[in-house]
Amino acid sequence: MFWVVLISAVVVASFFAFFPVMQVMGGGGSNNELFNEAQNDINKGDYAGAEKKLRTHLKEDPDNVGSALSLLDVYKVRGKHDGVMRVCRQLLSLYENGRQEFNVYAIHKEFADVLWSRRKYEEAFFHYVRALKEDRNAGGLDRLAYALGSQGHYNEALDLLKECQQRNPKNMQAIRNMIPCFIGIKRPDEARNILLDLLANSASQNKDNYLLGKLFYEMGDRESAQKYFIDFLLNLDASQAGEGQDALVLVLPAYYHHPGGLSCRECDVWTRVLQNVLAHVYLNPSQKQEMEWQLGFMLLLRDTEALNFEAARSCWQPIHSLGTDYKNINKVITMLD
């Protein structure tokens, strides 16, 4: 229902500042030379070399928090999510067994972010809860709300999303995520108002037009629904094919039962709608033939002062031999000739 470089020595240093450690170097028998060599590699940008040394160091001294934190940073720079998860689990195990002390909430946040990127939302939910328990500014509040909303806890999700908005009034995604929550608790007017505000402030996405169309349709305002469905179809792309198919079904009755003839402007709008539908929406053969048939008329009539016979003919010729519904198309093509 609901709806992710090189790093300088300064950044590495800030990483350690972010994770204050009481016991960084682990046991007294560890090979600190390897750790120091790894830091030199990091300063030179040799993250592969640093990774090798830090992994060796941790084999010799599994309780060494300093090497674990440094390896975690290296894995992040190298984009090795599996490595990040392994180190996070190792650090959390050390903390839970009382063998080391450090800012465990920051580790929960790191772990949650990687789990989220892997779409392991339920496991990420647990770690976001732990991280935010200590620091509401740690980040991930909007993701925690998403996880709650996806499980049907709409009111709880709304509370968190409103908190996100208070902290950052420009967080458009948090505002947008309120929409399905309001729909879920049967307050469509508030969902509609958010969408209209997004449109008014140029913060909308094309899918918002589809959502507005659905909301107005369910509320019985068919005229407004059609307007937003058409706006959505005019900007349709391949990622919105499913919604495009749904919107098409809901606007076609208005197309076929339009009172009187279509103006040139309306023909131009429907031309672009039908072209986008044919380009991006799955249609069975008969549906595709019908859309091509209608598109031919729109191309022909969208400029009555310069009827585009060639464009209409190009739409109709591929379907002139397909089925009895189009048995007279040859006569139409002949007339255009």
N, C-alpha and C positions, 0 to 999 in steps of 0.2 A: 504494500500500500504506500509505503513511503518511498517516499523518495528519499589526496591525496596527491667537481668543484674542488674544487680544491679547497681545503680548509686551512686557515693559517694557524700558527702557534697560539695566537691570541684567542681564537675561537676554542681551541682545545683547552686552553687555560680556563676559559669561561665555563666550559663544561664541568670541570672539576669544582669551580666555585658554585655551580648549580647543585652539585651533589656533595655537600659537606660530609666528610668522612672522619670518623674518630680513629679508625684503625685502617690506614690505607695500605700499608706495606705487608700486612699479614704477619706470619710467624718469623721469628728472628733468623731461621735457617734458610730463608728464600734467597734466590739468586737475583739480587737487586740490579746487578749489572745488565741483565737481559731487559729489565724494565726500563732502565735509563737509556739503553741503546734503542729501544722501541720509541721512546719519546723523541730521540734525535731523528729517527726515521720519519716520525710524524711531522716534525719541524721542517724536514726537507721535502715533504710531500710524498714520501715513499710508504704508502699505506699498506701495500702488499708485504713489504719487509717488516713493517711494524706488526701486522697481523700475525705473521709467522713467529716472531719473537714473543709476542704476548701470549699466544696459544701455548708455546713451549713453557713459558713462565708459569702459566696456570696449571699445566700438567704437574709441574714440580711443587706448586703451592696453590692448591685449589681454593684456599680461603683468602687469597690476596684480592681484596676489594679494589685496590688501586689499578691492578692489571685488568680486572674484570670491567671496571668503568671505562678504562682506556680502550679496551677491545670493543666494548659496546659502541663507543664513539666511532671507532674505525669501521665497524660493520655498517653503521649508519651512513658514513661517507661513501662506502663502497656499494651501498644499496643491497646489502646481504640481509634480507629480512629474516631468513631462517636463523642466521647467526645472532641477530638482535634478540630473537625469542629465546634462543638457548641461553644467552648470557643473562637475560632478565630472569629466567627461571632459576638459574644458578644463584643470582643475587638474592632473589626472594627466598630461596631455600636457606641461604646463609642467615638471612635476617630472622626468619621464622624459627630457626633452630637456636637463635640467641648467640650465634658465633661471631657476628659482626654488627656494628651499628652504623647507619648512614641514613640519608633521606630516602626512605623506602617509598614514599608517596610519588616521588619523581620517577622511580622505576616502574611503578604501577602505570603511570601516565605513558611512559615510553612503550610499555608492553601493550597497553590498550590501543595506542595509535597503530601499531603494526598489525594487531589482530583485526582492527577495523578495516585496514587496507586489504586484508585477506578475506573480508566479509564474514569473519567469525564474530558476529555481533553479540551473541549471548555471552561469550567469554570476555569480550571487550567490555561489555556492560559492567561486569564484576570489577574489573580493574579501574574503570572510570569512577565507579562509586568509591573505591578505596582512595584514589588520588584526590577526588574532590572533597572527601571527608576532611582532609587537612587544609586544602587550599582551593577556595571557590574560583580563584583566578588562574588555576593551573591549566585551563583549557580542556575542552571535551564536554562542556556542559551541554552544548547543542547536540552532540552525538548521544549523550546520555538521554536527552529528551527524545531523540529519534528512536532509540531502542525502546523506550517506554511506550511511545506512541505506536510502534510497530507491533507491540504486544497488547494493544487495546487499552492501555492506561492513559486515556486522552487528557483527563484533567491534570494528572501528575505531569505529563509532558508539557501541557500548556503553562503550568507554573514555572517550569525550568526555562521554557522558551521566552516567557515574559521577563525572567531574570536575565537571560542573555540579551534581550532587547534593551533592558535598563542599563546594562553594562556597556553595550555598544549599539546605539540607536541605528547605526548604519549596517548592522548585520542583517542583510536582506534575506539570507538563507534561513535564519532563525524565524524571521517574520513569515516567510513563505511556508515554513513547516508547521505554522499554526493552522493553516488552511485545512488539511485533512483532519486535524484534531477537532476543529469547530464543526466540520461535517460529521465526524464520528459521534459528537455529543448532540447532534441535531440542532445546531445553531447556524444554518446556512447563510443567514443574513450577515453575520460577522465574517464568515469566510468570503462572501462576495465583496464586502467592504474592503477587506485586505487586498483582494485582487484588484479592485478598482483603484485603490491608493497606489499600488505598485505600478499600474498603467499610467496613472496621472503623474507619477514621479519618474517616469522613464526607467523604472527598475524591474520591469516585467520581462518574462520570457515568453516565447511563442506558446508554450504549453499552457500558460496562464489564460490565454484566449480560449483554449479548449475547456479548461476548468470553469471559466465564467459561462461558457455556452451550456455546459452540463448543469450548472447551478440554476441559471435562468430557466432552462428547460424543465428541470424538476419543480421549479417554483411556478410553472405555468406561463411564463412570459416567453412565448415562442418567437416573437419578433426580435427581442433582444438576443435570445439564444442563437437565432440564425445569423445575426450580425457578427457575433463572436466566433461562431463556427467558421464562417466564411473568412474572417480575418486569420483564423488559425490555418485554414487550408491554403490561403494565399502565401503563407510563409512556411509551408510544410517541407520537412526534409525526411531523409530515410529513417532517422532515429525515432520518428513519430508516426511510423506507418500504422501501428495498431490504433492509435487515437484517430488518425486520418480516416481509417475505414469506418470507424464509429461515427465521426462527424459527417462523413459523406452520406451515410444512411439517413441521418437526421435532417440534412438540408435538402436532399433531393425532392421530397414532396413539395417544398416551397418552389423549387425550380420548375417542376412539371406543372404545378397548379398556379403559376404566376398569373395574376389578373392582367389581361391585355398583353401586348407585345413587349419584348424586352428592349430597353433603350440601348444605344450604342455603348454607353458606359457600362451598363449591366452586362452586355454581351462580352465586353472586354474583361470584366471581373470574372465571369464564368469561364471564359477561355483560359485564364490563368489558373483557376481552380481545377478545371478538368485536366490541364497539362500537368499540374503537380500531382494529381491523383494518379494519372497514368504512369508518371515517373516513379512514384514512391509507394503506392498502396498495392497490396496483392489483390488482384481481381481474377475471378475465374474467366474462361474464354468468352462466355456470353456477356458478362459484365463489362469486360474490356471492349467488346464490339459495340455495346451500347454507349459507352463513354466516348469512343472514337466517332461514332455516329453523331452524337450530340456536339462534340468538339468541332466537327466539320461545319455545322450550322453556325456555331459561335464565331469561328474564324471567318466565315463568309459574311456575317452580318454585323461584325463589331465596328465596321466603318461603312455606312450605307452610301457614302459618296465615292468609295473606291472598293467595291466588293472584291474580296480576295478569292477568286475562283480557284486559283492554283492551290492555295492552302487547303481549301475544302476538299478538292479532288484528292490531294495527297492523304487525307484522313480516310476518305471513303473507299479508295481503290483497294486497299488490303482486305476489306471486309465484304466486297460486293458479291462474292461467291459463297458466303458463310450463312447458311440457314435461310429459311423461308421468310423470316422477319425482315430480311434485307433484299428480298427478291426484286424490288423496284429500284434498287440503288443504281443499276446500270442506266436506267432511264434518266435519273438525276445527273449522273456523270455525263451522259450524252447531251443533256440540256446545257450543261456548263461548257461543253465543247462548242 
